[in-house]
C-alpha cells in the first residue's frame, strides 16, 4: 500500500448551494439569487484542502451509483487524491445537501440526507490503508468504522484528528482514541452539557482523556486546550460570502500545520486564515486558498478578537 500523509474516513456530499437575501419565515417565499452545485462533505473537503497545500491524501468512504456519485469521484480524482478505498454502492443515491446561504451574513442553513447503505462498516477496513498514513482524520459519522480506524492508528502511533459537529449515536465511544478533537461550538456543549467553552474543553480532556480538545468559534476563531493550557486564536476579518466548509478547511489546514511540525499558535492562526479565506466564495471548496495567501492574511489581517476567550 502506497504511503500517504493523510487518510480520511467519513462523509462526502454533493451540495446544492442557494444564495438568498435572507432565510424566509415559515410559509414565505424567497427568490434564489445564485445557485451552485459543488462537491463537498467534511472529510472530502478537508482532504482536498490538505492536497492543495501539498500533502498526499487517501479517502475512505462510499458514493452512490448515480450521477452525483460520479461527480464526486471525478472531483476527488481531479484533486489528486488516492480513491482506491472509495466504494460505489449501486442502486443507492449519493449523499446530498441543499444549503441556503444568507447573503447579508454569509451564514448557511443545511438540509441533508444520507442513505444508511453509504455507511462504512468496520469489517470493510483494511489496517494497511490506515497504517500507511502519517495522520488519520475522522468525522464520527460511521462510529464503528471510525473506532476501528482510530484503534489501528493508535496502535501504530499515528495521530488521530476528529472533525465532529453532529452528535451521532455512541460517538462518545470514539473520544478516548482521538488525539485532536476540534468540534463545532454547538457540538461540545451538547456532548458535555456545559455551555462554558473552557469548562467544556476541560471536561473533554479530563473525562475522555483527549490530549487536545478544541472548538471552532465561527468568526471568533478557535480555542484549543493543549498541554494543560488554553490557546485562543481570533478569527480574521474578511468579506464573508458563505461559511459552508469553513470548519472543514480549518481541519485540513490544521493537519497541514501538524505535518510541518509548526508550533500550535502558528497552526491555529494558519487554519483560521484558511477558513476565513474559504468563506469569501460560495461553496464548501469555493475559496480554498494557497499557503502564501493564508500566511499573508496571518501577517497583515485584522482580527475578530473576542475578549471572552482570552480571559483565561
Residue pairs with C-beta under 8 A, 6 or more apart in sequence:
1 126
1 128
1 129
1 132
2 82
2 132
3 56
3 132
3 133
3 134
4 55
4 56
4 57
4 58
4 82
4 132
4 133
4 134
5 50
5 55
5 56
5 57
5 133
5 134
5 135
5 259
6 47
6 50
6 55
6 56
6 57
6 58
6 133
6 134
6 135
6 136
6 137
6 255
6 259
7 57
7 58
7 59
7 60
7 129
7 130
7 132
7 133
7 135
7 136
7 137
8 43
8 44
8 46
8 47
8 57
8 58
8 59
8 60
8 136
8 137
8 138
9 43
9 60
9 61
9 120
9 125
9 136
9 137
9 138
9 139
9 142
9 145
9 146
9 149
10 41
10 42
10 43
10 44
10 60
10 61
10 137
10 138
10 139
10 140
10 141
10 142
10 146
10 163
11 41
11 42
11 43
11 44
11 61
11 95
11 114
11 139
11 141
12 39
12 40
12 41
12 43
12 44
12 59
12 61
12 63
12 72
12 76
12 94
12 95
13 39
13 40
13 41
13 44
13 72
13 94
13 95
13 96
13 97
13 112
13 114
14 37
14 38
14 39
14 40
14 68
14 71
14 72
14 94
14 95
14 96
14 97
15 37
15 38
15 39
15 40
15 96
15 97
15 98
15 99
15 244
15 283
15 284
16 35
16 36
16 37
16 96
16 97
16 98
16 99
17 35
17 36
17 37
17 38
17 99
17 101
17 108
17 242
17 244
17 282
17 283
18 32
18 34
18 35
18 98
18 99
18 100
18 101
19 32
19 33
19 34
19 35
19 36
19 101
19 103
19 242
19 282
20 30
20 31
20 32
20 33
20 100
20 101
20 102
20 103
21 30
21 31
21 33
21 102
21 103
21 104
22 30
22 102
22 103
22 104
23 30
23 100
23 102
23 109
24 30
33 103
34 282
36 282
36 283
36 286
38 283
38 284
38 285
38 286
39 71
39 72
39 75
39 76
39 284
39 285
40 97
40 244
40 245
40 248
40 283
40 284
40 285
41 72
41 95
41 248
41 284
42 139
42 163
42 165
42 247
42 248
42 251
43 59
43 61
43 137
43 138
43 139
43 163
43 248
44 59
44 61
44 72
44 76
45 245
45 248
45 249
45 252
45 284
45 285
46 137
46 163
46 248
46 249
46 251
46 252
46 255
47 57
47 59
47 76
47 81
47 137
47 252
48 57
48 75
48 76
48 79
48 81
48 252
48 285
48 288
49 248
49 249
49 251
49 252
49 253
49 256
49 274
49 285
49 288
50 57
50 252
50 255
50 256
51 57
51 79
51 80
51 81
52 79
52 288
52 290
53 252
53 253
53 256
53 291
54 256
54 291
55 255
55 256
55 259
56 82
57 80
57 81
57 82
58 81
58 82
58 83
58 84
58 85
58 129
58 133
59 76
59 81
59 82
59 83
59 85
59 86
60 85
60 86
60 120
60 125
60 129
60 149
61 85
61 86
61 87
61 118
61 120
62 86
62 87
62 88
62 89
62 117
62 118
62 119
62 120
63 69
63 70
63 72
63 73
63 86
63 87
63 88
63 89
63 94
63 95
63 118
64 88
64 89
64 90
64 92
64 93
64 94
64 95
64 115
64 118
65 88
65 89
65 90
65 91
65 92
66 92
66 93
66 94
68 93
68 94
68 96
69 88
69 94
72 94
73 83
73 86
73 88
76 83
76 86
77 83
85 126
85 129
87 124
89 115
89 117
89 118
92 115
92 117
92 118
93 113
93 115
94 118
95 112
95 113
95 114
95 115
95 118
96 112
96 113
97 110
97 111
97 112
97 113
98 110
98 111
98 112
99 108
99 109
99 110
99 111
99 244
100 108
100 109
100 111
101 107
101 108
101 241
101 242
101 243
101 244
101 282
102 108
102 109
105 240
106 240
106 241
106 242
106 243
106 279
107 243
108 242
108 243
108 244
110 244
114 141
119 141
119 142
119 145
120 142
120 145
121 142
121 144
121 145
122 144
122 145
122 147
122 148
124 145
125 145
125 148
125 149
125 152
127 152
130 136
130 149
130 152
130 153
130 156
130 158
131 152
131 153
131 156
131 158
133 153
133 158
134 158
134 159
134 259
135 158
135 159
135 160
135 161
135 255
135 258
135 259
136 149
136 150
136 153
136 158
136 159
136 160
136 161
137 161
137 162
137 163
137 251
137 255
138 146
138 149
138 150
138 160
138 161
138 162
138 163
138 164
138 174
138 178
139 146
139 162
139 163
139 164
140 146
140 162
140 164
140 166
140 168
140 171
140 174
141 166
141 168
143 168
143 169
143 170
143 171
143 173
143 174
146 174
147 173
147 174
147 177
150 160
150 174
150 177
150 178
151 177
153 159
153 160
153 177
154 160
154 177
159 179
159 180
159 258
160 177
160 178
160 179
160 180
161 178
161 179
161 180
161 181
161 182
161 251
161 254
161 255
161 258
162 174
162 178
162 180
162 181
162 182
162 183
163 182
163 183
163 247
163 248
163 251
164 171
164 181
164 183
164 184
164 187
165 183
165 184
165 186
165 187
165 247
166 187
167 187
167 190
167 191
171 191
172 191
172 208
175 181
175 204
175 208
175 209
175 210
176 208
176 209
176 210
178 210
179 210
179 211
179 212
180 210
180 211
180 212
180 214
180 254
180 258
181 204
181 210
181 212
181 213
181 214
182 213
182 214
182 215
182 216
182 222
182 224
182 250
182 251
182 254
183 191
183 213
183 214
183 215
183 216
184 215
184 216
184 247
185 197
185 215
185 216
185 217
185 218
187 215
188 194
188 197
188 200
188 201
188 204
188 213
188 215
189 195
189 197
189 200
191 200
191 204
192 199
192 200
192 203
192 204
192 207
194 200
194 203
197 215
197 217
197 223
197 309
198 223
198 225
198 230
198 312
200 215
201 213
201 214
201 215
201 223
201 224
201 225
201 230
202 225
204 210
204 213
204 225
205 211
205 213
205 225
211 226
212 224
212 225
212 226
212 227
213 224
213 225
214 222
214 223
214 224
214 225
214 226
215 222
215 223
216 222
216 246
216 247
216 250
216 275
217 223
217 235
217 306
217 309
218 235
218 243
218 246
219 235
219 240
219 304
220 234
220 235
220 304
220 306
220 309
221 232
221 233
221 234
221 235
221 268
221 272
221 303
221 304
221 306
221 309
222 232
222 233
222 235
222 250
222 268
222 271
222 272
223 230
223 231
223 232
223 233
223 309
224 230
224 231
224 232
224 233
224 264
224 268
225 231
226 264
230 312
231 264
231 265
231 268
232 309
232 310
233 265
233 268
233 269
233 271
233 272
234 272
234 303
234 304
234 305
234 306
234 309
235 272
235 275
235 276
235 303
235 304
236 272
236 273
236 276
236 297
236 301
236 302
236 303
236 304
237 301
237 302
237 303
237 304
238 276
238 277
238 279
238 280
238 297
238 301
239 280
240 279
240 280
241 279
241 280
241 281
241 282
241 286
241 287
242 279
242 281
242 282
242 283
242 286
243 279
244 282
244 283
244 284
244 286
245 278
245 283
245 284
245 285
245 286
246 275
246 276
246 278
246 279
247 275
248 284
249 274
249 275
249 278
249 285
249 288
250 271
250 272
250 274
250 275
251 271
252 274
253 270
253 271
253 273
253 274
253 275
253 294
254 267
254 268
254 271
256 270
256 291
257 266
257 267
257 270
257 271
258 267
262 270
269 298
270 291
270 294
270 295
270 298
273 289
273 294
273 295
273 297
273 298
273 301
274 288
274 289
274 294
276 297
276 301
277 287
277 288
277 289
277 293
277 294
277 297
278 284
278 285
278 286
278 287
278 288
278 289
279 287
280 287
281 287
